Amino acid sequence: MRAIFGVASLLVVVAIVSFVAGKQLRAVRQVPATSTGAMAASTANAGSANARDQAQQLQQQVGDDVAKALEQGAQSNARSEEAAK
């Protein structure tokens, strides 16, 4: 019985992973293909610049979120120390 549950849970995990992987692959395939080399090069440069901008925006957002979380933690600690007095 235990082995059946183990196999069933493994199948569920494989199904979930394959669903997520398929969704990611479909998202990647939506990038338009160009037929000429010059257009491909310019698109690649624009795409890398766009990717660079997106990466910088994501880094900024993560940094802001971390700073906000640290501030909230410090405020929470200060309140708990005041309440303990």
Beta strands, then each sheet from edge to edge (+ up, - down):
end
